[in-house]
Amino acid sequence: MVAALKAPGLARGALGFIVGSAFGFGLVVALRAISGLEVFQTEQTGYPHLIVPAITGPLGFLVGLGAFDYWFRWAVGKPTVPEDHSQHGAHTWKDYFKFNTDHKVIGIQYIVTTFFFFLAGGLIAMVMRAELAQPGTQIVDPGVFNGLFSTHAALMIFVFVIPVFAGIANYVLPLMIGAPDMAFPRLNALSFWMLPIAGLLFLGSFLVPGGAFDAGWTGYAPLSTGAPLGQSFFNLGVQFAGASSVATALNFLVTIITMRAPGMTFWRMPLLVWANLSTSLLVVAATPFIAGVQFMVLFDRALGTNFFQAAFGGDVLSYQHIFWFYSHPAVYIMMLPGFGIVSEVISTHARKPIFGYRLMALALIGIVVLSYTVWAHHMFVSGMFSWLRVPMMITTLLIAVPTGIKIFSWLATLFNSVLHLRSTAMLFSLGFIVTFVVGGISGVMLGMVPIDIHVSDTYFIVAHIHFVLFGGSVFTIFAGIYHWFPKMTGRMYDEKLGRVHFYLTLVGMLGTFVPMHWIGMEGMPRRVADYSSQFAEWNLVISIASFLLGIAQLVFIYNMVVSWRWGPRATANPWRAKTIEWQVSSPPPIFNFDEIPRVVGGPYEFGVPGARHAIMAGEEAEVKAPEPAVVGTAGGGGGGSPGTGGTRT
Amino acid sequence: MTPRILARLIAAMLVLAAVMSVFLLQFEWFGDAASEQREPIDTLFDVMVVLSSFVFSVVVVMLAYAIWKYRAKPGDESDGEPIHGNTKLEIAWTVIPTAIVLVGAIYSWIVLDDIEAKAEDRMPINITAQQFKWTFEYPDAGVTSNELHVPVDQQLEIQLTALDVVHSFWVPEWGIKRDAVPAGFGGDEVDDEFVVTPNEEGTYTNICSELCGFGHATMRSLVVVESQEEFERWLSQQEPSAGAAPADGAESGSGESGSGSSGASG
């Protein structure tokens, strides 16, 4: 018992949480007592004796878990513990519950944790749809309902879609670029362990006085500055999720820029790597804005500052500007990694190089640049400076261009291909193209100010964001999970169940989100617990379809769990892909490579005789690599062929 | 791909786009229209329906054709043709969409100017939003009401204010929406005025469309558009208001959330 509490691990983490919380609680009580204040401040937004422990408790947990052991010894000048790799790699299932520095373990930790929150957020959505199946109040009262849609969105955005992509990339990306691990393995582990804290803070807000935060995931001030205690849990949860995101993004940037295998030039990187490079550029620069703005709200609530409280001279619209300066790029943070996944899957299962590889990479960078210039399209009716609307409309519509390039390039990749539909990953990728185009079209409509004025804050918006985040991001997440499942687990999943999952999800998704466009345009506002009876029929249809969508995910969970345990063994390269992660065993060795591979060509050289992407250790003798001429003309969006011998027709 | 197949694909795209457009244009997507401003917005949306049908058709036809034509035979483990790209094609699908969205942006801009054009003769109305009710003040007549009555075919110049949190004024049949922002330090910088010209007599609902707390879903008010005579008769029956500002303090304190008063929700 004592030994368990001394060694880093969950037991010591729990102890750290208790000590940290007690410290925070004691500090507040003592300071308030000394200052002659009421010891417990329980006004609506106050509760410092709960807010401070909500910060110090999780930090205590991280210290107890062992996240800082190595750094602390180093910082104070003690001899560091020699690296015996005991914290690296998983030998038993128990290793997944420890502070582990192996990017593959962290990737699995990320994916499993985020899917837990996906199911939690999904269940919350089911409760909402049950309430909305009929007009009037049946299951939850309006106050609870506001808390439900707020936590649904917070869970899905901050602890599912954003981090699950980080999880997939964590597992796949170092293998893909031929690196033994991420650049900063300890920071990587710390990034992961901040995530469950964020999710539990969001969920924990249901238990505090006043209920869960209910100002929407957007948390507009001054509704949020005056909301009950739960709102502070949202403010703090965003800090942990945001810090996790930023640290991971820095890690990806350094890893991608400095740790690529010899020979892997930028123009030989797989598009998933390009996508994560772009995403990380967005995360590091944009995420601090939401962290900052949530701190400002927390300070308004707890410390009496007046950033956004109109009654005391705060500036209400500033909140929206700062919030959307993060939250619009966040849409691309939630989409670009999916673009990368789809490129890998389509190229592999169509047995063809990605059409217009360089323009595909440049389109990602174009989206990164443009996405910083469009935030105010969320504010066309907010009463902001009216002259800002037209420039923001133009940039918003222009962002359709790089997105369109990606769609057309994927479609062109399918032409003259040998198209295999046997993999569920491919089904989700092709399904994604259709659903995402619908979301893109409604996005262009929303970008036009006159249309936006009418449909802003209606169910049309709800339909649009679910088409891009479910039909877009979640479809690509499923594609990625199915595609790399054999690599991650060393087992094959059941394709029949995969197809059942895909078709049920597609039907459920269309049935749920298509009618939302119609009722929104006709006059149903979003975020309402009750609605006019004219929308009753469609809401019932939506609710039934949404339950189908929920049930479909159980098929997925069953398939994943059973296949992970009992599925047939996977070979190293079941999809006959070219990228490096498929050239090592499934699952890969703990240290990835005995010897770093040498990259000699583009990543998608399907059909090019004798072309290789990488030469693995021990193959040097057998293969005489055809040295490709590295074509240097990058300009014009379609210069030279990135590969060895293909053609540009 | 031979030119003949290309021609057939393009024909399929156009046919599908035409069928979709004709079908989709049968519906009144935005519901009944009852303001001068709704007409250009509805037209813009109809144009977008046609354009979107075309874009959707291009994608779906290409995808369906590719799946039908290039689907691997069972046991075919060969690779596709190593085509890495086509510079002309890539330039085309960069330049053409750019041109289309820029034209769309200019058209939207024109519509925007159109729906915000101010008439010579405008009737001012001050609207105050608070958790969870609306108050309508007619400054010329010195009258306040909980219902919005307006004469038909008269441009209204509406000024919005909020007392506590952000609300949003929206009459779907008018197609115009604007947030009511509690004026703080930057109060003068908030663009809280808009014009709208109702042109159909009838009874409508003003729906609060910005989440404002516990009572958000039911924060609505009656909107009556009537003839000038009926409007004046109604106006004369109203109690004159004491001052410009509606009664405050009774409903809610500043910055306090309505969901707080419903603490039972926890």
Contacts between the chains, C-beta under 8 A, distances in Angstrom:
chain1	res1	chain2	res2	distance
A	44	B	256	7.3
A	44	B	257	7.6
A	44	B	260	4.9
A	141	B	262	7.5
A	141	B	264	7.9
A	141	B	265	6.2
A	142	B	214	5.6
A	142	B	215	7.0
A	142	B	216	7.4
A	142	B	217	5.8
A	142	B	218	7.8
A	142	B	262	7.8
A	143	B	214	4.9
A	143	B	259	5.0
A	143	B	262	4.2
A	143	B	264	7.5
A	143	B	265	3.2
A	144	B	265	4.9
A	146	B	211	7.2
A	146	B	213	7.4
A	146	B	214	7.1
A	146	B	216	7.3
A	146	B	259	6.1
A	147	B	265	6.9
A	208	B	266	7.2
A	209	B	263	7.1
A	209	B	266	5.8
A	210	B	259	7.5
A	210	B	260	6.6
A	210	B	263	5.6
A	210	B	265	7.5
A	210	B	266	5.1
A	211	B	259	7.7
A	211	B	263	7.9
A	211	B	265	4.6
A	211	B	266	3.6
A	214	B	213	7.7
A	214	B	259	5.0
A	214	B	265	7.8
A	215	B	211	6.8
A	215	B	257	7.4
A	216	B	211	5.1
A	220	B	165	7.6
A	220	B	166	5.7
A	220	B	210	7.4
A	220	B	211	7.1
A	222	B	164	7.3
A	222	B	165	5.3
A	222	B	166	7.6
A	222	B	182	6.4
A	222	B	254	8.0
A	222	B	255	4.9
A	223	B	165	4.3
A	223	B	166	6.8
A	223	B	211	6.8
A	223	B	212	6.4
A	223	B	213	6.2
A	223	B	257	5.7
A	225	B	255	6.1
A	226	B	164	7.9
A	226	B	165	7.4
A	226	B	255	4.3
A	226	B	256	4.8
A	226	B	257	4.4
A	226	B	260	6.9
A	227	B	257	4.5
A	227	B	259	6.3
A	227	B	260	6.8
A	228	B	257	7.1
A	228	B	259	6.6
A	228	B	260	5.2
A	228	B	263	7.1
A	228	B	266	7.5
A	308	B	184	7.8
A	309	B	184	7.3
A	309	B	254	7.8
A	309	B	255	4.9
A	310	B	181	7.7
A	310	B	182	3.7
A	310	B	183	6.5
A	310	B	184	3.5
A	310	B	187	8.0
A	310	B	254	7.0
A	310	B	255	6.9
A	311	B	182	7.2
A	311	B	184	7.4
A	311	B	254	3.2
A	311	B	255	4.8
A	312	B	184	7.7
A	312	B	255	7.6
A	313	B	184	5.6
A	313	B	185	4.4
A	314	B	184	4.8
A	314	B	185	6.3
A	315	B	184	5.5
A	315	B	185	5.1
A	315	B	186	4.4
A	316	B	166	6.5
A	316	B	181	5.4
A	316	B	182	5.9
A	316	B	184	5.6
A	316	B	186	7.6
A	316	B	190	7.9
A	317	B	181	6.6
A	317	B	186	6.5
A	317	B	189	7.7
A	317	B	190	6.6
A	318	B	186	7.3
A	350	B	70	7.6
A	350	B	80	6.0
A	351	B	72	7.8
A	351	B	78	7.2
A	351	B	79	4.3
A	351	B	80	4.6
A	352	B	79	7.2
A	352	B	80	3.7
A	352	B	81	6.9
A	352	B	82	7.3
A	352	B	83	6.9
A	353	B	82	5.9
A	353	B	83	7.0
A	353	B	84	5.1
A	355	B	83	6.6
A	355	B	84	7.3
A	355	B	85	5.5
A	355	B	86	7.6
A	356	B	84	7.7
A	356	B	85	4.0
A	356	B	86	7.5
A	356	B	89	7.9
A	356	B	90	4.7
A	357	B	84	6.6
A	357	B	85	6.8
A	358	B	85	7.6
A	359	B	85	7.2
A	359	B	90	5.0
A	359	B	94	7.5
A	381	B	168	6.7
A	381	B	177	4.9
A	381	B	178	5.4
A	381	B	179	5.6
A	382	B	166	7.9
A	382	B	179	4.9
A	382	B	181	7.3
A	383	B	160	7.6
A	383	B	178	6.5
A	383	B	179	5.0
A	383	B	181	4.8
A	383	B	190	4.5
A	383	B	191	4.9
A	383	B	192	5.2
A	384	B	190	7.9
A	384	B	191	6.7
A	385	B	189	7.1
A	385	B	191	6.6
A	386	B	191	4.8
A	389	B	112	7.4
A	390	B	105	7.9
A	390	B	109	5.6
A	390	B	112	7.3
A	393	B	105	5.8
A	393	B	108	6.3
A	393	B	109	7.4
A	394	B	102	7.4
A	394	B	105	4.8
A	397	B	101	3.9
A	397	B	102	7.5
A	397	B	104	6.0
A	397	B	105	5.1
A	398	B	98	7.0
A	398	B	101	6.1
A	398	B	102	7.8
A	400	B	97	6.4
A	400	B	101	5.5
A	401	B	94	6.4
A	401	B	97	5.0
A	401	B	98	5.1
A	401	B	101	6.7
A	404	B	93	6.5
A	404	B	97	4.7
A	405	B	90	7.4
A	405	B	93	6.2
A	405	B	94	6.0
A	407	B	59	6.4
A	408	B	93	4.5
A	409	B	90	7.7
A	411	B	59	6.8
A	411	B	62	4.6
A	411	B	63	6.2
A	411	B	66	6.8
A	412	B	86	7.8
A	412	B	89	7.1
A	414	B	62	7.7
A	414	B	63	7.2
A	414	B	66	3.7
A	414	B	67	7.5
A	414	B	70	6.4
A	415	B	1	6.8
A	415	B	62	7.9
A	415	B	66	5.8
A	415	B	70	6.9
A	415	B	83	7.9
A	416	B	1	7.8
A	416	B	70	6.7
A	416	B	80	5.7
A	416	B	81	4.4
A	416	B	83	6.2
A	417	B	66	7.1
A	417	B	70	4.8
A	417	B	80	3.8
A	417	B	81	7.7
A	418	B	70	6.7
A	418	B	72	4.6
A	418	B	76	5.9
A	418	B	78	5.8
A	418	B	79	6.4
A	418	B	80	4.8
A	419	B	66	6.6
A	419	B	67	6.4
A	419	B	70	4.6
A	419	B	71	5.0
A	419	B	72	5.8
A	420	B	72	4.9
A	421	B	67	7.2
A	421	B	71	6.5
A	430	B	63	6.5
A	430	B	67	7.2
A	433	B	59	6.7
A	433	B	63	6.1
A	434	B	59	7.0
A	434	B	60	6.6
A	434	B	63	6.8
A	437	B	55	7.1
A	437	B	56	6.2
A	437	B	59	4.9
A	438	B	56	7.1
A	441	B	52	4.4
A	441	B	55	6.2
A	441	B	56	6.6
A	444	B	48	7.5
A	444	B	52	7.7
A	444	B	101	7.0
A	444	B	104	7.2
A	445	B	45	7.3
A	445	B	48	5.3
A	445	B	52	7.4
A	448	B	44	6.7
A	448	B	48	7.3
A	448	B	104	6.7
A	448	B	105	7.6
A	448	B	108	4.0
A	448	B	111	8.0
A	449	B	108	5.9
A	449	B	109	7.8
A	449	B	112	5.0
A	450	B	40	7.0
A	450	B	41	4.8
A	450	B	44	5.6
A	450	B	108	5.8
A	450	B	111	4.5
A	450	B	112	5.4
A	450	B	115	6.0
A	451	B	41	6.6
A	451	B	44	6.3
A	451	B	45	5.8
A	451	B	48	7.0
A	451	B	108	7.6
A	453	B	41	7.5
A	453	B	115	7.8
A	453	B	175	7.0
A	453	B	176	6.2
A	453	B	177	5.4
A	453	B	178	7.9
A	454	B	30	6.2
A	454	B	38	8.0
A	454	B	41	5.9
A	454	B	172	7.4
A	454	B	175	4.5
A	454	B	176	7.6
A	454	B	177	6.7
A	456	B	177	5.9
A	456	B	209	7.5
A	457	B	168	6.1
A	457	B	170	7.6
A	457	B	177	7.2
A	457	B	209	4.1
A	457	B	210	5.9
A	458	B	209	6.7
A	518	B	29	7.3
A	521	B	29	4.7
A	521	B	30	5.3
A	521	B	31	7.3
A	522	B	29	7.5
A	522	B	30	7.0
A	522	B	31	4.4
A	522	B	172	7.0
A	523	B	31	5.6
A	523	B	172	3.5
A	523	B	207	6.9
A	525	B	170	7.2
A	525	B	207	5.4
A	525	B	208	7.4
A	525	B	209	4.1
A	526	B	209	7.6
A	527	B	211	4.6
A	527	B	216	6.7
A	528	B	216	6.5
A	528	B	217	3.7
A	529	B	217	4.8
A	530	B	217	4.4
A	530	B	218	6.4
A	531	B	217	7.1
A	532	B	205	7.7
A	576	B	77	7.4
A	605	B	82	7.0
A	606	B	79	4.4
A	606	B	80	6.2
A	606	B	82	6.6
A	607	B	79	3.6
A	607	B	80	5.5
A	607	B	81	5.9
A	607	B	82	3.9
A	608	B	82	4.5
A	611	B	82	8.0
A	636	B	87	6.9
A	636	B	91	7.7
A	637	B	87	7.8
A	637	B	90	5.8
A	637	B	91	7.2
A	637	B	94	6.6
A	638	B	85	5.4
A	638	B	86	7.6
A	638	B	87	4.0
A	638	B	90	4.5
A	638	B	91	7.3
A	641	B	84	4.5
A	641	B	85	7.5
A	642	B	84	6.9
A	643	B	82	7.5
A	643	B	84	6.1
A	645	B	82	7.2
A	646	B	82	3.7
A	646	B	83	6.8
A	646	B	84	4.3
A	647	B	82	6.5
A	647	B	83	6.1
A	647	B	84	6.7
A	648	B	83	7.2
A	648	B	84	5.2
A	648	B	85	4.9
A	648	B	86	5.8
A	648	B	87	6.6
A	649	B	83	5.5
A	649	B	86	5.2
